[in-house]
Amino acid sequence: MPIDATKPYDDDNIFAKILREEIPSTKVYEDEWAYAFEDINPQAENHTLVIPKGRYVSWDDFSASASAEEIAGFVRAVGHVAREKGLVEPGYRALANVGPHAGQEVPHLHVHIFGGEPLGPMIWKR
């Protein structure tokens, strides 16, 4: 069920539990700013999630509230994961859903990295 990205951070969300190691995940990358792991329900040949270690509900919350160091570290982590997975050529998609209209389901900022196959159009066409 899509969530409201304007609500306060929920420490019981699944990604917070993954960061606290209460729920297992298949780690791909970790540094002081970010944690990346394989999606348990992949939507492409390669489907990795990258989450900041800070308590941010959405990209909007992160861009408004995070420090410049957190933002730079997180964005670099997304790029690092894509490069390490060999997705830069022929290409990949990085996607962050914000709020119910975009279908955001977990109230913790996360970027999906999709690749390894042709992904088709970016959004549903009318």
C-alpha positions in Angstrom: 0.0 0.0 0.0 1.5 3.4 -1.0 2.5 5.6 1.9 2.3 9.4 2.6 5.9 10.7 2.2 5.0 13.8 4.3 4.5 11.7 7.5 7.2 11.4 10.2 9.8 8.7 9.9 8.7 5.3 11.2 11.5 3.4 13.0 9.5 0.2 12.5 9.7 0.2 8.7 11.2 -2.8 7.0 14.4 -0.9 5.8 15.1 0.5 9.3 14.8 -3.2 10.5 17.3 -4.2 7.7 19.7 -1.5 8.8 19.5 -2.8 12.4 20.0 -6.3 11.1 16.6 -7.5 12.5 15.7 -8.7 9.1 18.2 -10.4 6.8 19.2 -9.1 3.4 21.7 -9.9 0.7 24.2 -7.1 1.0 25.7 -5.7 -2.1 27.5 -2.6 -0.7 27.8 -0.6 2.5 29.7 2.5 3.6 29.0 5.1 6.3 26.2 6.8 4.2 24.4 4.0 2.5 23.5 0.3 2.4 22.7 -1.6 -0.8 21.0 -5.0 -1.0 19.2 -7.2 -3.5 15.4 -6.7 -3.9 13.6 -9.9 -2.6 11.0 -9.5 -5.5 13.2 -8.4 -8.4 11.4 -6.6 -11.3 14.4 -6.9 -13.7 17.4 -9.2 -14.1 19.3 -6.9 -11.8 17.3 -5.1 -9.1 19.2 -3.6 -6.2 18.0 -1.2 -3.5 20.2 1.5 -2.1 19.1 3.2 1.1 20.7 5.9 3.2 21.6 5.1 6.7 19.9 8.2 8.0 16.2 8.5 8.9 14.6 9.9 5.8 11.1 9.1 4.6 11.6 10.1 0.9 13.8 11.8 -1.7 12.0 15.0 -0.8 12.7 14.6 2.9 16.3 13.7 2.2 17.0 16.6 -0.2 15.5 19.1 2.2 17.0 17.7 5.5 20.2 15.8 4.8 23.6 17.3 5.1 25.7 17.9 2.0 28.0 15.1 3.0 25.1 12.7 3.4 23.7 13.6 0.0 27.0 13.3 -1.7 27.8 10.0 0.0 24.4 8.5 -0.9 24.5 9.6 -4.5 28.0 8.3 -4.9 26.9 5.0 -3.4 24.1 4.6 -6.0 26.7 5.2 -8.8 29.2 2.8 -7.2 26.6 0.0 -7.0 25.7 0.5 -10.7 29.3 0.4 -11.7 30.2 -2.6 -9.6 27.3 -4.5 -11.1 28.5 -3.7 -14.6 25.3 -1.8 -15.5 26.7 1.5 -16.8 27.0 0.1 -20.3 24.5 -0.6 -21.9 22.5 1.3 -19.2 20.4 1.1 -16.1 17.5 2.9 -14.5 17.6 4.5 -11.0 14.2 5.1 -9.6 13.0 6.7 -6.3 9.3 6.8 -5.7 7.9 9.6 -3.6 4.5 9.4 -2.0 1.3 7.6 -2.9 0.9 8.8 -6.5 4.3 7.3 -7.3 3.6 4.1 -5.4 6.1 4.5 -2.6 5.5 1.5 -0.3 8.2 1.8 2.4 8.6 5.1 4.3 12.4 5.1 4.1 14.1 6.7 1.1 15.3 4.0 -1.3 16.6 4.1 -4.9 15.9 1.1 -7.1 18.6 0.2 -9.5 17.3 -1.8 -12.4 19.4 -3.3 -15.3 20.8 -6.3 -17.1 18.1 -6.3 -19.7 16.0 -3.8 -21.9 13.7 -2.1 -19.5 11.1 -0.6 -21.8 9.3 2.7 -21.4 9.9 4.6 -18.2 6.2 5.1 -17.3 2.9 3.7 -18.4 1.6 5.5 -21.5 -1.9 6.9 -21.7 
